[in-house]
Amino acid sequence: MWTVLLLVGSNVFMTFAWYGHLKFTDQPLWKVVLVSWGIAFFEYCLMVPANRIGYGEFSAAQLKTIQEVVTLVVFAVFSVAYLGEALRWNHLAAFACLVGAVFFMFQR
């Protein structure tokens, strides 16, 4: 459970680092890059322990798959709540395909 919680926290930081600046297009690129690097530091402070704790309970491929699904869920919430974008049917269909990928990844 710690692995997933740390991955969620990490992805919140990552999403703001990578996409939060889109609301600040009036700022110079060098400034948003520096701010993004600062935010990404906290992403790594959570991501590295998440992978260290989770490895052994999950394979590396499973950890990466979990991380990708968490990333997409966090990004979906972010894009609606922060950027004001709408989720459309094709976004949900693509997410359903990824859930299928998760199913296959965890088969033994």
PDB file as gemmi writes it, atoms N, CA and C in Angstrom:
CRYST1    1.000    1.000    1.000  90.00  90.00  90.00 P 1                      
ATOM      1  N   MET A   1       0.818  -1.198   0.000  1.00  0.00           N  
ATOM      2  CA  MET A   1       0.000   0.000   0.000  1.00  0.00           C  
ATOM      3  C   MET A   1       0.867   1.270   0.000  1.00  0.00           C  
ATOM      4  N   TRP A   2       1.999   1.225   0.729  1.00  0.00           N  
ATOM      5  CA  TRP A   2       2.890   2.388   0.757  1.00  0.00           C  
ATOM      6  C   TRP A   2       3.402   2.727  -0.636  1.00  0.00           C  
ATOM      7  N   THR A   3       3.667   1.689  -1.390  1.00  0.00           N  
ATOM      8  CA  THR A   3       4.188   1.914  -2.748  1.00  0.00           C  
ATOM      9  C   THR A   3       3.196   2.737  -3.564  1.00  0.00           C  
ATOM     10  N   VAL A   4       1.948   2.349  -3.545  1.00  0.00           N  
ATOM     11  CA  VAL A   4       0.932   3.049  -4.338  1.00  0.00           C  
ATOM     12  C   VAL A   4       0.731   4.472  -3.814  1.00  0.00           C  
ATOM     13  N   LEU A   5       0.700   4.652  -2.507  1.00  0.00           N  
ATOM     14  CA  LEU A   5       0.520   5.999  -1.943  1.00  0.00           C  
ATOM     15  C   LEU A   5       1.694   6.916  -2.315  1.00  0.00           C  
ATOM     16  N   LEU A   6       2.904   6.392  -2.231  1.00  0.00           N  
ATOM     17  CA  LEU A   6       4.067   7.180  -2.627  1.00  0.00           C  
ATOM     18  C   LEU A   6       4.044   7.501  -4.125  1.00  0.00           C  
ATOM     19  N   LEU A   7       3.596   6.548  -4.928  1.00  0.00           N  
ATOM     20  CA  LEU A   7       3.486   6.797  -6.367  1.00  0.00           C  
ATOM     21  C   LEU A   7       2.451   7.876  -6.667  1.00  0.00           C  
ATOM     22  N   VAL A   8       1.348   7.864  -5.942  1.00  0.00           N  
ATOM     23  CA  VAL A   8       0.331   8.907  -6.140  1.00  0.00           C  
ATOM     24  C   VAL A   8       0.922  10.270  -5.792  1.00  0.00           C  
ATOM     25  N   GLY A   9       1.564  10.365  -4.622  1.00  0.00           N  
ATOM     26  CA  GLY A   9       2.178  11.637  -4.237  1.00  0.00           C  
ATOM     27  C   GLY A   9       3.220  12.091  -5.238  1.00  0.00           C  
ATOM     28  N   SER A  10       4.058  11.169  -5.671  1.00  0.00           N  
ATOM     29  CA  SER A  10       5.082  11.476  -6.655  1.00  0.00           C  
ATOM     30  C   SER A  10       4.476  12.008  -7.939  1.00  0.00           C  
ATOM     31  N   ASN A  11       3.413  11.388  -8.381  1.00  0.00           N  
ATOM     32  CA  ASN A  11       2.787  11.795  -9.637  1.00  0.00           C  
ATOM     33  C   ASN A  11       2.060  13.120  -9.539  1.00  0.00           C  
ATOM     34  N   VAL A  12       1.589  13.472  -8.356  1.00  0.00           N  
ATOM     35  CA  VAL A  12       1.006  14.807  -8.186  1.00  0.00           C  
ATOM     36  C   VAL A  12       2.100  15.853  -8.415  1.00  0.00           C  
ATOM     37  N   PHE A  13       3.266  15.654  -7.781  1.00  0.00           N  
ATOM     38  CA  PHE A  13       4.373  16.583  -8.000  1.00  0.00           C  
ATOM     39  C   PHE A  13       4.810  16.592  -9.455  1.00  0.00           C  
ATOM     40  N   MET A  14       4.931  15.402 -10.051  1.00  0.00           N  
ATOM     41  CA  MET A  14       5.370  15.301 -11.433  1.00  0.00           C  
ATOM     42  C   MET A  14       4.426  16.048 -12.373  1.00  0.00           C  
ATOM     43  N   THR A  15       3.141  15.871 -12.168  1.00  0.00           N  
ATOM     44  CA  THR A  15       2.162  16.501 -13.044  1.00  0.00           C  
ATOM     45  C   THR A  15       2.246  18.015 -12.949  1.00  0.00           C  
ATOM     46  N   PHE A  16       2.392  18.540 -11.726  1.00  0.00           N  
ATOM     47  CA  PHE A  16       2.543  19.990 -11.594  1.00  0.00           C  
ATOM     48  C   PHE A  16       3.862  20.467 -12.189  1.00  0.00           C  
ATOM     49  N   ALA A  17       4.919  19.674 -12.036  1.00  0.00           N  
ATOM     50  CA  ALA A  17       6.212  20.061 -12.607  1.00  0.00           C  
ATOM     51  C   ALA A  17       6.144  20.104 -14.127  1.00  0.00           C  
ATOM     52  N   TRP A  18       5.493  19.137 -14.732  1.00  0.00           N  
ATOM     53  CA  TRP A  18       5.479  19.040 -16.184  1.00  0.00           C  
ATOM     54  C   TRP A  18       4.404  19.890 -16.847  1.00  0.00           C  
ATOM     55  N   TYR A  19       3.261  20.066 -16.172  1.00  0.00           N  
ATOM     56  CA  TYR A  19       2.124  20.714 -16.834  1.00  0.00           C  
ATOM     57  C   TYR A  19       1.573  21.942 -16.111  1.00  0.00           C  
ATOM     58  N   GLY A  20       1.967  22.177 -14.882  1.00  0.00           N  
ATOM     59  CA  GLY A  20       1.442  23.304 -14.117  1.00  0.00           C  
ATOM     60  C   GLY A  20       1.740  24.651 -14.744  1.00  0.00           C  
ATOM     61  N   HIS A  21       2.861  24.748 -15.423  1.00  0.00           N  
ATOM     62  CA  HIS A  21       3.270  26.008 -16.045  1.00  0.00           C  
ATOM     63  C   HIS A  21       2.397  26.400 -17.223  1.00  0.00           C  
ATOM     64  N   LEU A  22       1.555  25.504 -17.708  1.00  0.00           N  
ATOM     65  CA  LEU A  22       0.724  25.824 -18.871  1.00  0.00           C  
ATOM     66  C   LEU A  22      -0.253  26.957 -18.587  1.00  0.00           C  
ATOM     67  N   LYS A  23      -0.518  27.230 -17.311  1.00  0.00           N  
ATOM     68  CA  LYS A  23      -1.374  28.357 -16.951  1.00  0.00           C  
ATOM     69  C   LYS A  23      -0.582  29.662 -16.861  1.00  0.00           C  
ATOM     70  N   PHE A  24       0.725  29.576 -17.019  1.00  0.00           N  
ATOM     71  CA  PHE A  24       1.581  30.748 -16.860  1.00  0.00           C  
ATOM     72  C   PHE A  24       2.402  30.998 -18.123  1.00  0.00           C  
ATOM     73  N   THR A  25       1.723  31.060 -19.250  1.00  0.00           N  
ATOM     74  CA  THR A  25       2.415  31.227 -20.532  1.00  0.00           C  
ATOM     75  C   THR A  25       3.065  32.597 -20.671  1.00  0.00           C  
ATOM     76  N   ASP A  26       2.726  33.524 -19.772  1.00  0.00           N  
ATOM     77  CA  ASP A  26       3.343  34.844 -19.820  1.00  0.00           C  
ATOM     78  C   ASP A  26       4.727  34.862 -19.167  1.00  0.00           C  
ATOM     79  N   GLN A  27       5.086  33.790 -18.471  1.00  0.00           N  
ATOM     80  CA  GLN A  27       6.387  33.712 -17.804  1.00  0.00           C  
ATOM     81  C   GLN A  27       7.458  33.213 -18.777  1.00  0.00           C  
ATOM     82  N   PRO A  28       8.673  33.698 -18.623  1.00  0.00           N  
ATOM     83  CA  PRO A  28       9.755  33.217 -19.485  1.00  0.00           C  
ATOM     84  C   PRO A  28      10.000  31.726 -19.277  1.00  0.00           C  
ATOM     85  N   LEU A  29      10.382  31.074 -20.351  1.00  0.00           N  
ATOM     86  CA  LEU A  29      10.602  29.627 -20.300  1.00  0.00           C  
ATOM     87  C   LEU A  29      11.653  29.245 -19.266  1.00  0.00           C  
ATOM     88  N   TRP A  30      12.730  30.009 -19.138  1.00  0.00           N  
ATOM     89  CA  TRP A  30      13.787  29.660 -18.191  1.00  0.00           C  
ATOM     90  C   TRP A  30      13.260  29.641 -16.762  1.00  0.00           C  
ATOM     91  N   LYS A  31      12.311  30.527 -16.445  1.00  0.00           N  
ATOM     92  CA  LYS A  31      11.736  30.546 -15.093  1.00  0.00           C  
ATOM     93  C   LYS A  31      10.901  29.298 -14.833  1.00  0.00           C  
ATOM     94  N   VAL A  32      10.062  28.942 -15.797  1.00  0.00           N  
ATOM     95  CA  VAL A  32       9.205  27.775 -15.557  1.00  0.00           C  
ATOM     96  C   VAL A  32      10.022  26.489 -15.544  1.00  0.00           C  
ATOM     97  N   VAL A  33      11.130  26.465 -16.278  1.00  0.00           N  
ATOM     98  CA  VAL A  33      12.011  25.295 -16.229  1.00  0.00           C  
ATOM     99  C   VAL A  33      12.621  25.167 -14.836  1.00  0.00           C  
ATOM    100  N   LEU A  34      13.114  26.264 -14.282  1.00  0.00           N  
ATOM    101  CA  LEU A  34      13.705  26.213 -12.940  1.00  0.00           C  
ATOM    102  C   LEU A  34      12.682  25.827 -11.877  1.00  0.00           C  
ATOM    103  N   VAL A  35      11.494  26.397 -11.959  1.00  0.00           N  
ATOM    104  CA  VAL A  35      10.444  26.039 -11.003  1.00  0.00           C  
ATOM    105  C   VAL A  35      10.070  24.573 -11.166  1.00  0.00           C  
ATOM    106  N   SER A  36       9.964  24.125 -12.394  1.00  0.00           N  
ATOM    107  CA  SER A  36       9.626  22.724 -12.647  1.00  0.00           C  
ATOM    108  C   SER A  36      10.688  21.789 -12.078  1.00  0.00           C  
ATOM    109  N   TRP A  37      11.952  22.131 -12.229  1.00  0.00           N  
ATOM    110  CA  TRP A  37      13.026  21.314 -11.643  1.00  0.00           C  
ATOM    111  C   TRP A  37      12.897  21.255 -10.129  1.00  0.00           C  
ATOM    112  N   GLY A  38      12.562  22.386  -9.520  1.00  0.00           N  
ATOM    113  CA  GLY A  38      12.380  22.410  -8.068  1.00  0.00           C  
ATOM    114  C   GLY A  38      11.246  21.507  -7.616  1.00  0.00           C  
ATOM    115  N   ILE A  39      10.153  21.525  -8.357  1.00  0.00           N  
ATOM    116  CA  ILE A  39       9.009  20.662  -8.028  1.00  0.00           C  
ATOM    117  C   ILE A  39       9.371  19.209  -8.270  1.00  0.00           C  
ATOM    118  N   ALA A  40      10.095  18.941  -9.344  1.00  0.00           N  
ATOM    119  CA  ALA A  40      10.470  17.563  -9.686  1.00  0.00           C  
ATOM    120  C   ALA A  40      11.365  16.936  -8.629  1.00  0.00           C  
ATOM    121  N   PHE A  41      12.116  17.742  -7.897  1.00  0.00           N  
ATOM    122  CA  PHE A  41      12.931  17.200  -6.802  1.00  0.00           C  
ATOM    123  C   PHE A  41      12.054  16.421  -5.830  1.00  0.00           C  
ATOM    124  N   PHE A  42      10.899  16.976  -5.489  1.00  0.00           N  
ATOM    125  CA  PHE A  42      10.002  16.308  -4.541  1.00  0.00           C  
ATOM    126  C   PHE A  42       9.366  15.067  -5.160  1.00  0.00           C  
ATOM    127  N   GLU A  43       9.169  15.105  -6.470  1.00  0.00           N  
ATOM    128  CA  GLU A  43       8.697  13.902  -7.160  1.00  0.00           C  
ATOM    129  C   GLU A  43       9.686  12.755  -6.937  1.00  0.00           C  
ATOM    130  N   TYR A  44      10.947  13.030  -7.146  1.00  0.00           N  
ATOM    131  CA  TYR A  44      11.973  11.996  -6.989  1.00  0.00           C  
ATOM    132  C   TYR A  44      12.089  11.541  -5.537  1.00  0.00           C  
ATOM    133  N   CYS A  45      11.882  12.459  -4.603  1.00  0.00           N  
ATOM    134  CA  CYS A  45      11.948  12.095  -3.185  1.00  0.00           C  
ATOM    135  C   CYS A  45      10.860  11.091  -2.810  1.00  0.00           C  
ATOM    136  N   LEU A  46       9.809  11.007  -3.578  1.00  0.00           N  
ATOM    137  CA  LEU A  46       8.745  10.028  -3.345  1.00  0.00           C  
ATOM    138  C   LEU A  46       8.851   8.832  -4.281  1.00  0.00           C  
ATOM    139  N   MET A  47       9.250   9.070  -5.526  1.00  0.00           N  
ATOM    140  CA  MET A  47       9.305   7.991  -6.522  1.00  0.00           C  
ATOM    141  C   MET A  47      10.374   6.958  -6.183  1.00  0.00           C  
ATOM    142  N   VAL A  48      11.550   7.417  -5.800  1.00  0.00           N  
ATOM    143  CA  VAL A  48      12.634   6.483  -5.512  1.00  0.00           C  
ATOM    144  C   VAL A  48      12.273   5.564  -4.339  1.00  0.00           C  
ATOM    145  N   PRO A  49      11.769   6.094  -3.217  1.00  0.00           N  
ATOM    146  CA  PRO A  49      11.351   5.183  -2.145  1.00  0.00           C  
ATOM    147  C   PRO A  49      10.196   4.267  -2.551  1.00  0.00           C  
ATOM    148  N   ALA A  50       9.287   4.770  -3.363  1.00  0.00           N  
ATOM    149  CA  ALA A  50       8.168   3.929  -3.812  1.00  0.00           C  
ATOM    150  C   ALA A  50       8.687   2.708  -4.550  1.00  0.00           C  
ATOM    151  N   ASN A  51       9.638   2.932  -5.448  1.00  0.00           N  
ATOM    152  CA  ASN A  51      10.194   1.813  -6.202  1.00  0.00           C  
ATOM    153  C   ASN A  51      11.047   0.910  -5.327  1.00  0.00           C  
ATOM    154  N   ARG A  52      11.787   1.481  -4.398  1.00  0.00           N  
ATOM    155  CA  ARG A  52      12.624   0.682  -3.507  1.00  0.00           C  
ATOM    156  C   ARG A  52      11.754  -0.202  -2.606  1.00  0.00           C  
ATOM    157  N   ILE A  53      10.698   0.376  -2.065  1.00  0.00           N  
ATOM    158  CA  ILE A  53       9.800  -0.386  -1.177  1.00  0.00           C  
ATOM    159  C   ILE A  53       9.032  -1.438  -1.969  1.00  0.00           C  
ATOM    160  N   GLY A  54       8.577  -1.069  -3.159  1.00  0.00           N  
ATOM    161  CA  GLY A  54       7.721  -1.958  -3.936  1.00  0.00           C  
ATOM    162  C   GLY A  54       8.435  -3.091  -4.643  1.00  0.00           C  
ATOM    163  N   TYR A  55       9.731  -2.892  -4.914  1.00  0.00           N  
ATOM    164  CA  TYR A  55      10.464  -3.922  -5.659  1.00  0.00           C  
ATOM    165  C   TYR A  55      10.668  -5.147  -4.776  1.00  0.00           C  
ATOM    166  N   GLY A  56      10.264  -6.266  -5.273  1.00  0.00           N  
ATOM    167  CA  GLY A  56      10.280  -7.511  -4.501  1.00  0.00           C  
ATOM    168  C   GLY A  56       8.845  -7.978  -4.292  1.00  0.00           C  
ATOM    169  N   GLU A  57       8.005  -7.039  -3.870  1.00  0.00           N  
ATOM    170  CA  GLU A  57       6.566  -7.325  -3.828  1.00  0.00           C  
ATOM    171  C   GLU A  57       6.027  -7.321  -5.254  1.00  0.00           C  
ATOM    172  N   PHE A  58       6.555  -6.415  -6.070  1.00  0.00           N  
ATOM    173  CA  PHE A  58       6.194  -6.307  -7.481  1.00  0.00           C  
ATOM    174  C   PHE A  58       7.467  -6.430  -8.310  1.00  0.00           C  
ATOM    175  N   SER A  59       7.342  -6.899  -9.533  1.00  0.00           N  
ATOM    176  CA  SER A  59       8.477  -6.882 -10.448  1.00  0.00           C  
ATOM    177  C   SER A  59       8.669  -5.449 -10.947  1.00  0.00           C  
ATOM    178  N   ALA A  60       9.797  -5.191 -11.581  1.00  0.00           N  
ATOM    179  CA  ALA A  60      10.049  -3.858 -12.137  1.00  0.00           C  
ATOM    180  C   ALA A  60       8.983  -3.501 -13.177  1.00  0.00           C  
ATOM    181  N   ALA A  61       8.604  -4.461 -14.009  1.00  0.00           N  
ATOM    182  CA  ALA A  61       7.580  -4.210 -15.025  1.00  0.00           C  
ATOM    183  C   ALA A  61       6.225  -3.899 -14.383  1.00  0.00           C  
ATOM    184  N   GLN A  62       5.911  -4.598 -13.302  1.00  0.00           N  
ATOM    185  CA  GLN A  62       4.658  -4.320 -12.604  1.00  0.00           C  
ATOM    186  C   GLN A  62       4.693  -2.937 -11.951  1.00  0.00           C  
ATOM    187  N   LEU A  63       5.827  -2.575 -11.346  1.00  0.00           N  
ATOM    188  CA  LEU A  63       5.945  -1.242 -10.753  1.00  0.00           C  
ATOM    189  C   LEU A  63       5.735  -0.161 -11.806  1.00  0.00           C  
ATOM    190  N   LYS A  64       6.340  -0.353 -12.973  1.00  0.00           N  
ATOM    191  CA  LYS A  64       6.198   0.635 -14.040  1.00  0.00           C  
ATOM    192  C   LYS A  64       4.756   0.720 -14.522  1.00  0.00           C  
ATOM    193  N   THR A  65       4.093  -0.406 -14.604  1.00  0.00           N  
ATOM    194  CA  THR A  65       2.694  -0.419 -15.037  1.00  0.00           C  
ATOM    195  C   THR A  65       1.812   0.299 -14.021  1.00  0.00           C  
ATOM    196  N   ILE A  66       2.027   0.032 -12.749  1.00  0.00           N  
ATOM    197  CA  ILE A  66       1.272   0.730 -11.696  1.00  0.00           C  
ATOM    198  C   ILE A  66       1.514   2.231 -11.808  1.00  0.00           C  
ATOM    199  N   GLN A  67       2.779   2.602 -11.983  1.00  0.00           N  
ATOM    200  CA  GLN A  67       3.131   4.013 -12.073  1.00  0.00           C  
ATOM    201  C   GLN A  67       2.435   4.686 -13.258  1.00  0.00           C  
ATOM    202  N   GLU A  68       2.359   4.013 -14.373  1.00  0.00           N  
ATOM    203  CA  GLU A  68       1.718   4.609 -15.552  1.00  0.00           C  
ATOM    204  C   GLU A  68       0.223   4.802 -15.347  1.00  0.00           C  
ATOM    205  N   VAL A  69      -0.421   3.836 -14.726  1.00  0.00           N  
ATOM    206  CA  VAL A  69      -1.861   3.968 -14.460  1.00  0.00           C  
ATOM    207  C   VAL A  69      -2.105   5.097 -13.459  1.00  0.00           C  
ATOM    208  N   VAL A  70      -1.294   5.151 -12.406  1.00  0.00           N  
ATOM    209  CA  VAL A  70      -1.416   6.236 -11.429  1.00  0.00           C  
ATOM    210  C   VAL A  70      -1.204   7.580 -12.133  1.00  0.00           C  
ATOM    211  N   THR A  71      -0.205   7.653 -12.998  1.00  0.00           N  
ATOM    212  CA  THR A  71       0.068   8.885 -13.735  1.00  0.00           C  
ATOM    213  C   THR A  71      -1.151   9.340 -14.524  1.00  0.00           C  
ATOM    214  N   LEU A  72      -1.797   8.422 -15.201  1.00  0.00           N  
ATOM    215  CA  LEU A  72      -2.953   8.793 -16.020  1.00  0.00           C  
ATOM    216  C   LEU A  72      -4.153   9.205 -15.179  1.00  0.00           C  
ATOM    217  N   VAL A  73      -4.356   8.554 -14.059  1.00  0.00           N  
ATOM    218  CA  VAL A  73      -5.464   8.944 -13.172  1.00  0.00           C  
ATOM    219  C   VAL A  73      -5.203  10.337 -12.597  1.00  0.00           C  
ATOM    220  N   VAL A  74      -3.987  10.553 -12.099  1.00  0.00           N  
ATOM    221  CA  VAL A  74      -3.643  11.865 -11.552  1.00  0.00           C  
ATOM    222  C   VAL A  74      -3.761  12.932 -12.636  1.00  0.00           C  
ATOM    223  N   PHE A  75      -3.261  12.631 -13.840  1.00  0.00           N  
ATOM    224  CA  PHE A  75      -3.328  13.611 -14.918  1.00  0.00           C  
ATOM    225  C   PHE A  75      -4.775  13.906 -15.317  1.00  0.00           C  
ATOM    226  N   ALA A  76      -5.627  12.900 -15.331  1.00  0.00           N  
ATOM    227  CA  ALA A  76      -7.034  13.127 -15.685  1.00  0.00           C  
ATOM    228  C   ALA A  76      -7.673  14.098 -14.697  1.00  0.00           C  
ATOM    229  N   VAL A  77      -7.441  13.888 -13.420  1.00  0.00           N  
ATOM    230  CA  VAL A  77      -7.984  14.793 -12.392  1.00  0.00           C  
ATOM    231  C   VAL A  77      -7.381  16.192 -12.571  1.00  0.00           C  
ATOM    232  N   PHE A  78      -6.077  16.265 -12.766  1.00  0.00           N  
ATOM    233  CA  PHE A  78      -5.377  17.541 -12.946  1.00  0.00           C  
ATOM    234  C   PHE A  78      -5.910  18.308 -14.153  1.00  0.00           C  
ATOM    235  N   SER A  79      -6.068  17.615 -15.275  1.00  0.00           N  
ATOM    236  CA  SER A  79      -6.489  18.307 -16.494  1.00  0.00           C  
ATOM    237  C   SER A  79      -7.897  18.873 -16.373  1.00  0.00           C  
ATOM    238  N   VAL A  80      -8.742  18.186 -15.612  1.00  0.00           N  
ATOM    239  CA  VAL A  80     -10.103  18.690 -15.402  1.00  0.00           C  
ATOM    240  C   VAL A  80     -10.104  19.791 -14.341  1.00  0.00           C  
ATOM    241  N   ALA A  81      -9.504  19.505 -13.173  1.00  0.00           N  
ATOM    242  CA  ALA A  81      -9.590  20.421 -12.038  1.00  0.00           C  
ATOM    243  C   ALA A  81      -8.700  21.655 -12.187  1.00  0.00           C  
ATOM    244  N   TYR A  82      -7.501  21.507 -12.738  1.00  0.00           N  
ATOM    245  CA  TYR A  82      -6.553  22.615 -12.797  1.00  0.00           C  
ATOM    246  C   TYR A  82      -6.560  23.319 -14.149  1.00  0.00           C  
ATOM    247  N   LEU A  83      -6.555  22.545 -15.221  1.00  0.00           N  
ATOM    248  CA  LEU A  83      -6.510  23.147 -16.555  1.00  0.00           C  
ATOM    249  C   LEU A  83      -7.890  23.425 -17.140  1.00  0.00           C  
ATOM    250  N   GLY A  84      -8.945  22.863 -16.528  1.00  0.00           N  
ATOM    251  CA  GLY A  84     -10.302  23.115 -17.013  1.00  0.00           C  
ATOM    252  C   GLY A  84     -10.643  22.399 -18.301  1.00  0.00           C  
ATOM    253  N   GLU A  85      -9.918  21.336 -18.600  1.00  0.00           N  
ATOM    254  CA  GLU A  85     -10.205  20.565 -19.809  1.00  0.00           C  
ATOM    255  C   GLU A  85     -11.246  19.496 -19.516  1.00  0.00           C  
ATOM    256  N   ALA A  86     -11.944  19.074 -20.531  1.00  0.00           N  
ATOM    257  CA  ALA A  86     -12.978  18.053 -20.377  1.00  0.00           C  
ATOM    258  C   ALA A  86     -12.422  16.673 -20.713  1.00  0.00           C  
ATOM    259  N   LEU A  87     -12.894  15.671 -19.991  1.00  0.00           N  
ATOM    260  CA  LEU A  87     -12.602  14.283 -20.364  1.00  0.00           C  
ATOM    261  C   LEU A  87     -13.635  13.870 -21.401  1.00  0.00           C  
ATOM    262  N   ARG A  88     -13.159  13.250 -22.456  1.00  0.00           N  
ATOM    263  CA  ARG A  88     -14.055  12.829 -23.521  1.00  0.00           C  
ATOM    264  C   ARG A  88     -14.121  11.313 -23.577  1.00  0.00           C  
ATOM    265  N   TRP A  89     -15.006  10.805 -24.389  1.00  0.00           N  
ATOM    266  CA  TRP A  89     -15.219   9.356 -24.466  1.00  0.00           C  
ATOM    267  C   TRP A  89     -13.944   8.631 -24.881  1.00  0.00           C  
ATOM    268  N   ASN A  90     -13.171   9.227 -25.800  1.00  0.00           N  
ATOM    269  CA  ASN A  90     -11.965   8.540 -26.271  1.00  0.00           C  
ATOM    270  C   ASN A  90     -10.890   8.464 -25.186  1.00  0.00           C  
ATOM    271  N   HIS A  91     -10.876   9.434 -24.274  1.00  0.00           N  
ATOM    272  CA  HIS A  91      -9.955   9.352 -23.136  1.00  0.00           C  
ATOM    273  C   HIS A  91     -10.324   8.159 -22.259  1.00  0.00           C  
ATOM    274  N   LEU A  92     -11.612   7.997 -22.012  1.00  0.00           N  
ATOM    275  CA  LEU A  92     -12.074   6.877 -21.188  1.00  0.00           C  
ATOM    276  C   LEU A  92     -11.841   5.539 -21.883  1.00  0.00           C  
ATOM    277  N   ALA A  93     -12.023   5.498 -23.187  1.00  0.00           N  
ATOM    278  CA  ALA A  93     -11.767   4.266 -23.942  1.00  0.00           C  
ATOM    279  C   ALA A  93     -10.284   3.898 -23.878  1.00  0.00           C  
ATOM    280  N   ALA A  94      -9.416   4.882 -24.002  1.00  0.00           N  
ATOM    281  CA  ALA A  94      -7.976   4.627 -23.915  1.00  0.00           C  
ATOM    282  C   ALA A  94      -7.612   4.131 -22.515  1.00  0.00           C  
ATOM    283  N   PHE A  95      -8.213   4.716 -21.508  1.00  0.00           N  
ATOM    284  CA  PHE A  95      -7.951   4.277 -20.139  1.00  0.00           C  
ATOM    285  C   PHE A  95      -8.406   2.831 -19.945  1.00  0.00           C  
ATOM    286  N   ALA A  96      -9.539   2.473 -20.523  1.00  0.00           N  
ATOM    287  CA  ALA A  96     -10.019   1.086 -20.431  1.00  0.00           C  
ATOM    288  C   ALA A  96      -9.013   0.120 -21.072  1.00  0.00           C  
ATOM    289  N   CYS A  97      -8.407   0.539 -22.160  1.00  0.00           N  
ATOM    290  CA  CYS A  97      -7.374  -0.300 -22.789  1.00  0.00           C  
ATOM    291  C   CYS A  97      -6.180  -0.482 -21.861  1.00  0.00           C  
ATOM    292  N   LEU A  98      -5.812   0.560 -21.147  1.00  0.00           N  
ATOM    293  CA  LEU A  98      -4.703   0.451 -20.200  1.00  0.00           C  
ATOM    294  C   LEU A  98      -5.041  -0.461 -19.026  1.00  0.00           C  
ATOM    295  N   VAL A  99      -6.274  -0.445 -18.606  1.00  0.00           N  
ATOM    296  CA  VAL A  99      -6.699  -1.367 -17.543  1.00  0.00           C  
ATOM    297  C   VAL A  99      -6.524  -2.802 -18.040  1.00  0.00           C  
ATOM    298  N   GLY A 100      -6.826  -3.036 -19.313  1.00  0.00           N  
ATOM    299  CA  GLY A 100      -6.578  -4.353 -19.896  1.00  0.00           C  
ATOM    300  C   GLY A 100      -5.108  -4.705 -19.871  1.00  0.00           C  
ATOM    301  N   ALA A 101      -4.240  -3.732 -20.150  1.00  0.00           N  
ATOM    302  CA  ALA A 101      -2.801  -3.963 -20.096  1.00  0.00           C  
ATOM    303  C   ALA A 101      -2.356  -4.330 -18.678  1.00  0.00           C  
ATOM    304  N   VAL A 102      -2.934  -3.666 -17.691  1.00  0.00           N  
ATOM    305  CA  VAL A 102      -2.626  -3.984 -16.285  1.00  0.00           C  
ATOM    306  C   VAL A 102      -3.037  -5.418 -15.987  1.00  0.00           C  
ATOM    307  N   PHE A 103      -4.196  -5.824 -16.460  1.00  0.00           N  
ATOM    308  CA  PHE A 103      -4.660  -7.192 -16.243  1.00  0.00           C  
ATOM    309  C   PHE A 103      -3.619  -8.192 -16.743  1.00  0.00           C  
ATOM    310  N   PHE A 104      -3.157  -7.987 -17.969  1.00  0.00           N  
ATOM    311  CA  PHE A 104      -2.186  -8.914 -18.540  1.00  0.00           C  
ATOM    312  C   PHE A 104      -0.833  -8.853 -17.832  1.00  0.00           C  
ATOM    313  N   MET A 105      -0.424  -7.670 -17.375  1.00  0.00           N  
ATOM    314  CA  MET A 105       0.860  -7.528 -16.693  1.00  0.00           C  
ATOM    315  C   MET A 105       0.905  -8.328 -15.396  1.00  0.00           C  
ATOM    316  N   PHE A 106      -0.234  -8.457 -14.733  1.00  0.00           N  
ATOM    317  CA  PHE A 106      -0.251  -9.115 -13.435  1.00  0.00           C  
ATOM    318  C   PHE A 106      -0.644 -10.598 -13.513  1.00  0.00           C  
ATOM    319  N   GLN A 107      -0.742 -11.126 -14.727  1.00  0.00           N  
ATOM    320  CA  GLN A 107      -1.005 -12.558 -14.887  1.00  0.00           C  
ATOM    321  C   GLN A 107       0.297 -13.315 -14.700  1.00  0.00           C  
ATOM    322  N   ARG A 108       0.208 -14.462 -14.078  1.00  0.00           N  
ATOM    323  CA  ARG A 108       1.409 -15.287 -13.845  1.00  0.00           C  
ATOM    324  C   ARG A 108       1.343 -16.525 -14.699  1.00  0.00           C  
TER     325      ARG A 108                                                      
END                                                                             
